[in-house]
């Protein structure tokens, strides 16, 4: 009832193959793979790789400050400023005269100044038109008042 199983021979051959490879390596180099691994790690422990020392830079380190100034204007010519310092709101909704905005923009850059001046000019024209309309209305009211007095 005992039959030989064909898989048994293969597993036995596979188990003996590493032993044969080890004996071949020993014959070629005179030592086992475990001994050669131990020798390599012993050599690296005796002569560690030279570590590079970190040299300090002689350049000055630039410290930056994060400030965000947002200037908001309306078509009516009202200007407000918001200021953030490192993400914290320092000023919010501070009213600023249009003349101060124009002067500050002129100090910064010509492109900025031109853009802001165009917005201020449009607001100025709008206010002049409103003033002319209100003056005309005041004149009509005066005429109506004069007719009532007569």
C-alpha positions as protocol buffer text, in pm:
chain_id: "A"
residue {
  index: 1
  type: UNK
  ca { x: 0 y: 0 z: 0 }
}
residue {
  index: 2
  type: UNK
  ca { x: 288 y: 226 z: 9 }
}
residue {
  index: 3
  type: UNK
  ca { x: 323 y: 405 z: -311 }
}
residue {
  index: 4
  type: UNK
  ca { x: 596 y: 652 z: -377 }
}
residue {
  index: 5
  type: UNK
  ca { x: 470 y: 994 z: -452 }
}
residue {
  index: 6
  type: UNK
  ca { x: 644 y: 1167 z: -739 }
}
residue {
  index: 7
  type: UNK
  ca { x: 638 y: 1506 z: -556 }
}
residue {
  index: 8
  type: UNK
  ca { x: 857 y: 1374 z: -277 }
}
residue {
  index: 9
  type: UNK
  ca { x: 1162 y: 1336 z: -496 }
}
residue {
  index: 10
  type: UNK
  ca { x: 1130 y: 1692 z: -622 }
}
residue {
  index: 11
  type: UNK
  ca { x: 1102 y: 1843 z: -276 }
}
residue {
  index: 12
  type: UNK
  ca { x: 1406 y: 1646 z: -158 }
}
residue {
  index: 13
  type: UNK
  ca { x: 1605 y: 1767 z: -458 }
}
residue {
  index: 14
  type: UNK
  ca { x: 1504 y: 2127 z: -391 }
}
residue {
  index: 15
  type: UNK
  ca { x: 1611 y: 2098 z: -28 }
}
residue {
  index: 16
  type: UNK
  ca { x: 1954 y: 1965 z: -117 }
}
residue {
  index: 17
  type: UNK
  ca { x: 2018 y: 2223 z: -392 }
}
residue {
  index: 18
  type: UNK
  ca { x: 2101 y: 2513 z: -154 }
}
residue {
  index: 19
  type: UNK
  ca { x: 2337 y: 2293 z: 41 }
}
residue {
  index: 20
  type: UNK
  ca { x: 2521 y: 2204 z: -280 }
}
residue {
  index: 21
  type: UNK
  ca { x: 2538 y: 2572 z: -384 }
}
residue {
  index: 22
  type: UNK
  ca { x: 2684 y: 2660 z: -44 }
}
residue {
  index: 23
  type: UNK
  ca { x: 2950 y: 2393 z: -72 }
}
residue {
  index: 24
  type: UNK
  ca { x: 3038 y: 2520 z: -425 }
}
residue {
  index: 25
  type: UNK
  ca { x: 3081 y: 2875 z: -292 }
}
residue {
  index: 26
  type: UNK
  ca { x: 3296 y: 2752 z: -6 }
}
residue {
  index: 27
  type: UNK
  ca { x: 3520 y: 2567 z: -248 }
}
residue {
  index: 28
  type: UNK
  ca { x: 3561 y: 2874 z: -472 }
}
residue {
  index: 29
  type: UNK
  ca { x: 3625 y: 3140 z: -204 }
}
residue {
  index: 30
  type: UNK
  ca { x: 3734 y: 2935 z: 91 }
}
residue {
  index: 31
  type: UNK
  ca { x: 3451 y: 3058 z: 313 }
}
residue {
  index: 32
  type: UNK
  ca { x: 3073 y: 3030 z: 344 }
}
residue {
  index: 33
  type: UNK
  ca { x: 2837 y: 3313 z: 243 }
}
residue {
  index: 34
  type: UNK
  ca { x: 2763 y: 3380 z: 609 }
}
residue {
  index: 35
  type: UNK
  ca { x: 3134 y: 3428 z: 679 }
}
residue {
  index: 36
  type: UNK
  ca { x: 3177 y: 3657 z: 382 }
}
residue {
  index: 37
  type: UNK
  ca { x: 2877 y: 3872 z: 496 }
}
residue {
  index: 38
  type: UNK
  ca { x: 3026 y: 3894 z: 844 }
}
residue {
  index: 39
  type: UNK
  ca { x: 3362 y: 4001 z: 698 }
}
residue {
  index: 40
  type: UNK
  ca { x: 3199 y: 4275 z: 491 }
}
residue {
  index: 41
  type: UNK
  ca { x: 3011 y: 4417 z: 790 }
}
residue {
  index: 42
  type: UNK
  ca { x: 3325 y: 4401 z: 1003 }
}
residue {
  index: 43
  type: UNK
  ca { x: 3518 y: 4597 z: 740 }
}
residue {
  index: 44
  type: UNK
  ca { x: 3250 y: 4866 z: 724 }
}
residue {
  index: 45
  type: UNK
  ca { x: 3250 y: 4894 z: 1106 }
}
residue {
  index: 46
  type: UNK
  ca { x: 3628 y: 4942 z: 1109 }
}
residue {
  index: 47
  type: UNK
  ca { x: 3625 y: 5208 z: 834 }
}
residue {
  index: 48
  type: UNK
  ca { x: 3300 y: 5402 z: 851 }
}
residue {
  index: 49
  type: UNK
  ca { x: 3228 y: 5623 z: 552 }
}
residue {
  index: 50
  type: UNK
  ca { x: 3356 y: 5975 z: 614 }
}
residue {
  index: 51
  type: UNK
  ca { x: 3068 y: 6199 z: 714 }
}
residue {
  index: 52
  type: UNK
  ca { x: 3047 y: 6538 z: 549 }
}
residue {
  index: 53
  type: UNK
  ca { x: 3050 y: 6820 z: 797 }
}
residue {
  index: 54
  type: UNK
  ca { x: 2788 y: 7086 z: 746 }
}
residue {
  index: 55
  type: UNK
  ca { x: 2947 y: 7425 z: 707 }
}
residue {
  index: 56
  type: UNK
  ca { x: 2762 y: 7734 z: 813 }
}
residue {
  index: 57
  type: UNK
  ca { x: 2676 y: 7981 z: 544 }
}
residue {
  index: 58
  type: UNK
  ca { x: 2847 y: 8317 z: 558 }
}
residue {
  index: 59
  type: UNK
  ca { x: 2558 y: 8482 z: 377 }
}
residue {
  index: 60
  type: UNK
  ca { x: 2316 y: 8686 z: 580 }
}
residue {
  index: 61
  type: UNK
  ca { x: 1984 y: 8524 z: 637 }
}
residue {
  index: 62
  type: UNK
  ca { x: 1698 y: 8736 z: 519 }
}
residue {
  index: 63
  type: UNK
  ca { x: 1404 y: 8755 z: 752 }
}
residue {
  index: 64
  type: UNK
  ca { x: 1079 y: 8822 z: 579 }
}
residue {
  index: 65
  type: UNK
  ca { x: 774 y: 8985 z: 726 }
}
residue {
  index: 66
  type: UNK
  ca { x: 437 y: 8897 z: 583 }
}
residue {
  index: 67
  type: UNK
  ca { x: 212 y: 9201 z: 558 }
}
residue {
  index: 68
  type: UNK
  ca { x: -91 y: 9216 z: 333 }
}
residue {
  index: 69
  type: UNK
  ca { x: -249 y: 9555 z: 268 }
}
residue {
  index: 70
  type: UNK
  ca { x: -574 y: 9546 z: 77 }
}
residue {
  index: 71
  type: UNK
  ca { x: -710 y: 9876 z: -47 }
}
residue {
  index: 72
  type: UNK
  ca { x: -1068 y: 9861 z: -171 }
}
residue {
  index: 73
  type: UNK
  ca { x: -1242 y: 10136 z: -360 }
}
residue {
  index: 74
  type: UNK
  ca { x: -1599 y: 10185 z: -473 }
}
residue {
  index: 75
  type: UNK
  ca { x: -1731 y: 10359 z: -782 }
}
residue {
  index: 76
  type: UNK
  ca { x: -1848 y: 10641 z: -555 }
}
residue {
  index: 77
  type: UNK
  ca { x: -1489 y: 10710 z: -452 }
}
residue {
  index: 78
  type: UNK
  ca { x: -1498 y: 10561 z: -103 }
}
residue {
  index: 79
  type: UNK
  ca { x: -1176 y: 10381 z: -7 }
}
residue {
  index: 80
  type: UNK
  ca { x: -1108 y: 10133 z: 272 }
}
residue {
  index: 81
  type: UNK
  ca { x: -798 y: 9950 z: 391 }
}
residue {
  index: 82
  type: UNK
  ca { x: -750 y: 9609 z: 552 }
}
residue {
  index: 83
  type: UNK
  ca { x: -417 y: 9503 z: 697 }
}
residue {
  index: 84
  type: UNK
  ca { x: -308 y: 9146 z: 778 }
}
residue {
  index: 85
  type: UNK
  ca { x: 14 y: 9063 z: 965 }
}
residue {
  index: 86
  type: UNK
  ca { x: 115 y: 8695 z: 944 }
}
residue {
  index: 87
  type: UNK
  ca { x: -246 y: 8593 z: 887 }
}
residue {
  index: 88
  type: UNK
  ca { x: -386 y: 8801 z: 1176 }
}
residue {
  index: 89
  type: UNK
  ca { x: -617 y: 9090 z: 1091 }
}
residue {
  index: 90
  type: UNK
  ca { x: -470 y: 9411 z: 1230 }
}
residue {
  index: 91
  type: UNK
  ca { x: -700 y: 9668 z: 1065 }
}
residue {
  index: 92
  type: UNK
  ca { x: -1034 y: 9612 z: 895 }
}
residue {
  index: 93
  type: UNK
  ca { x: -1249 y: 9859 z: 705 }
}
residue {
  index: 94
  type: UNK
  ca { x: -1041 y: 10169 z: 781 }
}
residue {
  index: 95
  type: UNK
  ca { x: -1173 y: 10463 z: 575 }
}
residue {
  index: 96
  type: UNK
  ca { x: -905 y: 10636 z: 368 }
}
residue {
  index: 97
  type: UNK
  ca { x: -935 y: 10962 z: 169 }
}
residue {
  index: 98
  type: UNK
  ca { x: -901 y: 10924 z: -208 }
}
residue {
  index: 99
  type: UNK
  ca { x: -615 y: 11177 z: -207 }
}
residue {
  index: 100
  type: UNK
  ca { x: -414 y: 10955 z: 31 }
}
residue {
  index: 101
  type: UNK
  ca { x: -475 y: 10650 z: -188 }
}
residue {
  index: 102
  type: UNK
  ca { x: -366 y: 10845 z: -496 }
}
residue {
  index: 103
  type: UNK
  ca { x: -50 y: 10971 z: -325 }
}
residue {
  index: 104
  type: UNK
  ca { x: 42 y: 10624 z: -194 }
}
residue {
  index: 105
  type: UNK
  ca { x: -15 y: 10467 z: -535 }
}
residue {
  index: 106
  type: UNK
  ca { x: 210 y: 10725 z: -700 }
}
residue {
  index: 107
  type: UNK
  ca { x: 487 y: 10632 z: -455 }
}
residue {
  index: 108
  type: UNK
  ca { x: 463 y: 10259 z: -529 }
}
residue {
  index: 109
  type: UNK
  ca { x: 480 y: 10212 z: -905 }
}
residue {
  index: 110
  type: UNK
  ca { x: 365 y: 10385 z: -1222 }
}
residue {
  index: 111
  type: UNK
  ca { x: 145 y: 10091 z: -1331 }
}
residue {
  index: 112
  type: UNK
  ca { x: -28 y: 10087 z: -992 }
}
residue {
  index: 113
  type: UNK
  ca { x: -65 y: 10463 z: -995 }
}
residue {
  index: 114
  type: UNK
  ca { x: -220 y: 10471 z: -1344 }
}
residue {
  index: 115
  type: UNK
  ca { x: -476 y: 10205 z: -1258 }
}
residue {
  index: 116
  type: UNK
  ca { x: -580 y: 10370 z: -932 }
}
residue {
  index: 117
  type: UNK
  ca { x: -590 y: 10716 z: -1093 }
}
residue {
  index: 118
  type: UNK
  ca { x: -827 y: 10585 z: -1359 }
}
residue {
  index: 119
  type: UNK
  ca { x: -1062 y: 10456 z: -1088 }
}
residue {
  index: 120
  type: UNK
  ca { x: -1038 y: 10784 z: -897 }
}
residue {
  index: 121
  type: UNK
  ca { x: -1101 y: 10984 z: -1216 }
}
residue {
  index: 122
  type: UNK
  ca { x: -1411 y: 10779 z: -1294 }
}
residue {
  index: 123
  type: UNK
  ca { x: -1538 y: 10838 z: -941 }
}
residue {
  index: 124
  type: UNK
  ca { x: -1459 y: 11209 z: -970 }
}
residue {
  index: 125
  type: UNK
  ca { x: -1657 y: 11234 z: -1297 }
}
residue {
  index: 126
  type: UNK
  ca { x: -1947 y: 11050 z: -1138 }
}
residue {
  index: 127
  type: UNK
  ca { x: -1946 y: 11292 z: -842 }
}
residue {
  index: 128
  type: UNK
  ca { x: -1930 y: 11594 z: -1073 }
}
residue {
  index: 129
  type: UNK
  ca { x: -2230 y: 11463 z: -1269 }
}
residue {
  index: 130
  type: UNK
  ca { x: -2421 y: 11408 z: -944 }
}
residue {
  index: 131
  type: UNK
  ca { x: -2325 y: 11759 z: -826 }
}
residue {
  index: 132
  type: UNK
  ca { x: -2451 y: 11910 z: -1152 }
}
residue {
  index: 133
  type: UNK
  ca { x: -2776 y: 11715 z: -1116 }
}
residue {
  index: 134
  type: UNK
  ca { x: -2821 y: 11829 z: -756 }
}
residue {
  index: 135
  type: UNK
  ca { x: -2744 y: 12193 z: -848 }
}
residue {
  index: 136
  type: UNK
  ca { x: -3009 y: 12176 z: -1122 }
}
residue {
  index: 137
  type: UNK
  ca { x: -3259 y: 12035 z: -871 }
}
residue {
  index: 138
  type: UNK
  ca { x: -3175 y: 12310 z: -620 }
}
residue {
  index: 139
  type: UNK
  ca { x: -3235 y: 12570 z: -893 }
}
residue {
  index: 140
  type: UNK
  ca { x: -3577 y: 12415 z: -974 }
}
residue {
  index: 141
  type: UNK
  ca { x: -3671 y: 12415 z: -605 }
}
residue {
  index: 142
  type: UNK
  ca { x: -3571 y: 12785 z: -573 }
}
residue {
  index: 143
  type: UNK
  ca { x: -3785 y: 12876 z: -873 }
}
residue {
  index: 144
  type: UNK
  ca { x: -4079 y: 12683 z: -728 }
}
residue {
  index: 145
  type: UNK
  ca { x: -4030 y: 12859 z: -392 }
}
residue {
  index: 146
  type: UNK
  ca { x: -4012 y: 13199 z: -565 }
}
residue {
  index: 147
  type: UNK
  ca { x: -4341 y: 13133 z: -747 }
}
residue {
  index: 148
  type: UNK
  ca { x: -4508 y: 13043 z: -418 }
}
residue {
  index: 149
  type: UNK
  ca { x: -4393 y: 13368 z: -254 }
}
residue {
  index: 150
  type: UNK
  ca { x: -4542 y: 13582 z: -533 }
}
